[in-house]
Amino acid sequence: MQLIEVNTPALENAFLQVQIDLYKKDKNYIRPLDKDVLGVFDPKKNRLLRDGEAIRWVLKDDKGKLIGRVAAFINPKTSKAGDQPTGGMGFFDCIDDQEAANMLLDACKNWLQERGMEAMDGPINLGDRDKWWGLLIDGFTPPNYGMHYNYPYYQRLLENYGFGLYFNQYTYHRMVNDPIPEKYREKAKQIIANPAYRFEHMDIKNLPKYTEDFRTVYNKGWAKHEGVKPMTETQAATVMRTLKPVIDEKIMWFAYYENEPVGFFIAIPELNSLFRYVNGKMDLWGKLKFIFHKWRGACKTMYGIVFGITPEHQGKGVESAMVVEAGKLIQGNSSIPYVDLQMNWIGDFNPKMMNLVENLGSRIYKTHGTFRYLFDRTKEFKRMPIIK
């Protein structure tokens, strides 16, 4: 077998081709957009590469056939968080062969060790957790946009190498028009009756305002998590600018207390129901296909990408009130095309959020696992701490 560093345009194409070849017979596979994958490794598009580092490899067998790929990276914003300096391993794809997998993972370990890392998490992304984060370990159905899809045997390859499960992240599911549970409504009543609280969906004409409201709530609620840094104005603007082409104002909701933002529920149309037709290419032909399938109503799923309440307003029923108020507009509305709702990225280290969505009548639909490998094999392995 031959391990080759990706350092030319031809090898970049080979890096993309590995996954295409592996999954060409899998009916559930949806090819990610080429530009999304390549953008992770482009310093002009990924700011983390200004101070961080990344490397990619492809693996060929003795006949020159592509049989695997992987990337390793150091995120300067998160690598020093936790008990030891920790790098990342991602974009791992491999045939069902432990020797091949070990060669790819050894390359990551050695490269990270040379740069002072003492562990690696994977498969993860060099960027935010909303894309290609975690190994699919349950729910082998077509992937949502930006979510990692893989064969079941990948878990065995990682665990045989020595990775341990650091945390699970769940995707929850419910039907849009299923009744909101009565105890949820009861909890919301007192908040809705309080004039200090108000709830509204986004008005795209005021996008800068909602962008800052989003950043305010995010930083109060997420910045205390391990490996998560406060979001800057520039980062928040980038998030909203990226979402802008697909924003549906009626499914992006905000909660306010005395006119200060205290919560949000950000959902978008589930894009892979449209991207599955473009074969990874958003060229002119791909864009025309996207527009056509959007026009014919191919997207029936509402995809909740993030849901949060600031700590001082948690447990009071604010989240319930926001859901009830949104439901008044969304449920039974013939102008809203969504049939089901999927809520992404709820970690098992966040039992409060799990309880919240389960009380809404949602169930776990998919499980992705983030794994960790400690280079010092004598060191005690610890799972992600539970958020109290």
N, C-alpha and C positions, 0 to 999 in steps of 0.2 A: 504494500500500500504506500501511497505517496501523499504527504501532507504539503499543501502549497499555500503560501501566503497570498492573499488577494491584494494585488498592487497594480493592476492594469484594468482598463475597461473590459477587456475580454474575460478576465477572471471575475470581475464584478458580475458580468452576465452569467458566468458559471455558478456564482454564489446564488443567484436567483433560480437558476435552472435546477439545482439540486432538489429543491422542494417540489418544483413542477414535475420532475421525473418520478419522485417518490410517491406522489399522490395522484398521478394521472388516472388511476383506476378507482379512486375513492370518490363515491358519489356525494359525500358530505363536504369535501374540500372546496373552499372558495379561495382563489388565488388573491393574496394581498396586492394592493397597488404597488407597482415597482417603485414609484416615486416616494412612497411612504417608507419603504425599506431602505432605499438608497439614501434618503434624507437623513437617516439616523447617523450615517457615517460621513456626512458632508459638513465640514466646519462652517460653511456659509449658511447652513440651515439649522445646525444643531449647536447652540451656544456652549453646551457642555464640553465641546471639543476644543474650546479656546484654552481651557486649563486642564482638561481631562485627556485621556488617551483611549484609543480603540484599535483593535486589530481583528482581521478576519482570516479564516482559512477555509479551503475546500479540500476534500479527501477523495482520491481516486484509487481504484483497485489496480491490480497488476496489469489489467487490460486497458487501462485508461478511462474506465467508466466512472462517472461521478457517483459517489456513494455516501457522502456526508458533507456537512458544513458546520461552522460554529464561529462565534465572535467572543472576544474578551474585551472588557473595558473597565476603566476607572472613572467613576463619577466624583469629581472633586468636592461636590456639595454633600455627599453622603458617605464617602468611603471611610471616613474616620469616626462615624457614629457607631455606638454599640461597644461591645467588649473587645473588639480587635479590628484593625484595618481590613475592610472587606471590599473586594472587587466584584465584578459581574461577569456572568457567562450567559450568552443568549443566542438566539437564532440557531439553536441546535436542531439539526435534522440528521438522521442517520439510518442506514439499513439496520435490520435486526441482527446485529453482530457486536458482541461485547468488545472484541479486540479493536474494531473500528471505532466504537464509542470511546474506549479508553484512550486511543491515540488523539482524538479530538479534545477530550477533557484534560489529558495531560498537557497538551499545548497551552490551554488556558491557564492551568495551575502554574506551570513553569513561568509563563510570561508575567503573571500577576505576582508570583513570589519574587521575581527579579526586581519588581517595582515596590517592594515593601509590604505587599498585602499578606494577610495571614489566613484569609478565608475567601470563598467565592459563593455568591448567591446565584441561583439560576433555576430555570431559564428566566432572565429578566431583560429589561430594555435599558438602553442608555438614554434615560429621559424619564418622563412621568409614568406612573403605574397604570395609566389608562390604555396603554398599548403593549401588546406582546409580553405580558407579565404573567409568569406562572405556567406550569405544565398542566395540560388538561388530564385529569385523572378520573373524572366521572361526567357523563353527559356527552357522549360522542355523537353529537348532532352538528349540523352546519354552524360554523363559528359566527359570532357577531363581529361587527367591524372592529378591527384592532385587537381582537382576542386571539391568543395562540391556539392553534389546532395541531394535534399530533396523534400518532397511533398509540394504543394502550401500552405497547411494549416499551415505550420511552421511559416510563416510570421504573421498570425493571433495570434498564441500562444505567440510570442514574443511581439507583439504590445499590446495585452491585458494585458500582465504582466507589461508593461510600457516602453519598449525599444523604442527609437526613431532612425530614420535612420540617421547615421552619414555620410556615403557617399556610392555612388554606384560605382562599378567597372564593366566595360564592356568588353565583348569578341566581337571583330569585325570579320567579315567574308568577303572574296572575292574569286573568282575563280582565280587560278594561271595564266591562260592564257588569262584572260580578258585584253584588252589593257590598258596600263598605260595612264591616262588622259593627253591630250596634254598640259594643263597648268602646269602639273607636270613636263613634259619633258622640257618645256620652262624654267621653274625655275631652272632645273638642268644644262642647257647648259653652263651657265657662270662658274659654279663651276667645271664642267668636263673639261672645257677649261683652267682652272687655273692649271699650273704645280705644284703648291705648294700642291694641294690636290691629293690624290690617294686613291683607293678603292681596297680591296682584300678580298677573302674569306679565311677562316681558313685553315691552313696546320697543320694537327694533329701532324706532326713530330716536330713542334715548339710549342706544346701546352703550355709550361711555358710562352713563350713570349705573346701569345694571352690571357692567363690568367691574366697577369699583365696589359695588355692593357685594358681588360674588367674592371678590378678593378679601373684603373685610371679614365675611363670615368664614371663609376658608382658613384664613390665618388664625382666627380665634379657635377654630375647631380642629385643625389638622396639624398645625406647626409643632404641637407637642408630641406628635407621634415619632417614634424612632425612624430616622432616615428621611424625614420630611422637613424641608426648610420653608420658611415663610415665602409666600408668592409675591413677587415684585409687580409694580404697575405694568412693566413691559411684558412680563410673563402672562399676566391676566389678559392684557390686550391681545397677545398672540393666541391664547386659547379661544377667545371670543371671535377673533378674526378668522380663525380656522373653522369655527362652527358656523359662522355667518351664512355661508351659502345654503346650509341645510336647516337653519333655525325655523322652528315652528313656534311662534310666540305663545300659542295657547297651551303648550306643554312645558313651559319654563316658568316656574313660579318662585316668588319671593315672599318672605314674611318680615314684617317690620314691627318694632315696639317703640312707640313715641318717635316714629319716623326714622329710627335707626335700624339697619338691616340685621336680622337675627337668624335668618334661615333661608334655605333655597332648596328647590328640587329642579335639577337640570336634566331634561330629557330631549332626545332628538329622534327623528325617524331612524329605524335600524337600517344602516346604509348598505350592509352586505346583501340585503335582499335586492339591491340595485346593482352593486358592484360585481355581483356574481356573473353578470352578463358582459362585462367589459374585458375580461381576461387579463387583468392587471394593468391595462393600458388606458390612461386618460388622455389619449390623443383625440383628434377631431372625431374619429369614428367612435371611440369609446364614450366621448361626451354625448354624442347623438344617441347612442344606445341608452346611456344613463337617463337622459331627458325623456326618451320614449317610454322606458319602463316606469319612470316616475309618473308620467302622464297617464299611463294605463292603470295605475293604482297597484303596482307590484308590492309596495311597502305597506304592510299591515301591522307591523310591530312598532310599538313605542319603546324606546330604549333609554332607561334611566341611567345616566352616566355618573351622577353624583348627587347626594342628598345629605344635607347637614344643618344642624342647629347649633348656635353658639352655646358654650357650656352653661352659662348662667340662665339659659331658657330651656335647658333639657329637663325632661321629666315633668313638665308642666302641662303638656298637651298641645304645645305649639305645632309639633310635627303632625299630630292628628288633625288639628284645625286647618293646616295648610292642605292636607290631603282632602278633607271634606270640602273645602272651598273650591279646590281644583276639580273635584268630582262633580260639583254642580254645573260646571261648564262642559266638562269632557264627556261624562257618562250620558249615553242616550242621545248624543249630538250627532245627527246624520252628516254634518259637514266635517266631522273629524273621522278619518278613515281607519283608525287603529283598532285592532281586535284584541291584541294582547300587549302586556307590559312586561318587559324584562328589566330587572334592576341589577346592575353590574357592580362587581368589586366591593363586596362586603366581607371584610376579613373576620376569621374566627377569633381574632384577638379583640374584637369589638362586639361583645355580647349585647350591649345596649342597642346597637343598630340592628343586629340580628333579631332581637326581640321585637323591635319596632316594626320591621317589615313582615315578620311572621304574624304579628297581631293584625296586620292589614289583610291577612288571608293569602299571603304569598308562600310559595314553597321553593326549596332549593332545586334548581333546574340543572345547574352545572357546577362542578368543582374544579378549580385550578389550584395547584400547589406550588408554593415557592420553596425551593430546597436550598440547603446550605451545606457546604463542604469545608470543614476545618482542616487546614494544612497540618497542624499539630494534632496527630491522631490520638494523643493521650489527653487532650483537653476535653473538658466536659461540654457536651452539646446541650444548648439551651434553646427552647422554642421562643418565638416572639412573645414578649410580655403582654399580658392581658391589660387592656385599657380599663381602669377602674371608673 
